[in-house]
Amino acid sequence: MAIFLERSRHHMFICGAWNAVSNSFVPKRLIDPVYYSDGNLYAPTGEWRLVAAPEKYVKGALNIEKYESLQNVLDNMKIPDTELGIEYTHINKGRFRYWHDRNGYSKYYDDLGSSPILVGNGAFNVGEYAKTNDVINVPISMQPVTQEVTVNIPISKEDDIEIDSITAEMSGICKYVWVSTREVETSTTYKVIFPIDKEKIDETRKPAVASGVFFATGIVSPQSKALITGPGILSVMVFIHFFDKGERKTRVLEASLNMLSLIADNPSILADDYGRVFQTADKLTYDIPVMMHLTRTKVASIGDAGLDHWVDQTQIDVE
């Protein structure tokens, strides 16, 4: 974690890294009379303001020579850093060698989809150079700066096939979000990959529902209902197996869904009167209206033809 401390009355400002393993604070610059010694941070009596954030997302904000106050840091902090994008080829290994990149215009976010990005904000009082009041004991209220997105997919299958695993991809993830305002950058978008746990497919619902969760800075909508590439496209890869004349065979089924109408009904981001774009909520849920039906050879849509539908993109590869 990166820790930022400020005592406004005397305009003292210090930042550094908090090591969760050793419970130690390492400042980037010492400011008298605030100092670090033996894993503890010491400060004079008074009120301090504190902000904590994952260090790998705030490299630029750690440059305290550039910023004069904690609020200035927050105003300029963008999460995540654009350097976190990884090339498609870096994840194309193992079973993912089957994955066909339908959104080659952008990179993937590294680990953005797997957990929320939180920023802490709090104020505290410090007794005069008392170890019992060092930073480790300060309660920090953590708030998300990424959106928790749940996707619910109705699913069915032919009786003779079994699902081994399900993986999904969402494109159109905003480049970054400004921490202090939740404004997002939409000129460039990225992708996240997230798992759908087959063990948690809710078969008590009719039809059964497969759910996946990922975290995003914001989701840009497709520009046209006809597209299956670009931003706002949900792609799903299902690994299945079946027996043909006693021989076990495997196949990877792929399908994509244009999310334009779903995002329009429940937008992730909205623009203000000045053209700036902001997140709309901390949590979003998208209930896919058309069933994903799995056969030996493809993904079919079952439901109202006027609604969204799955576009099968399966390549016939049987091992």
Summary of the structure (lengths in Angstrom):
residues: 319
radius of gyration: 23.8
end to end distance: 45.5
largest distance: 80.4
contacts: 983
relative contact order: 0.14
helix: 13%
strand: 48%
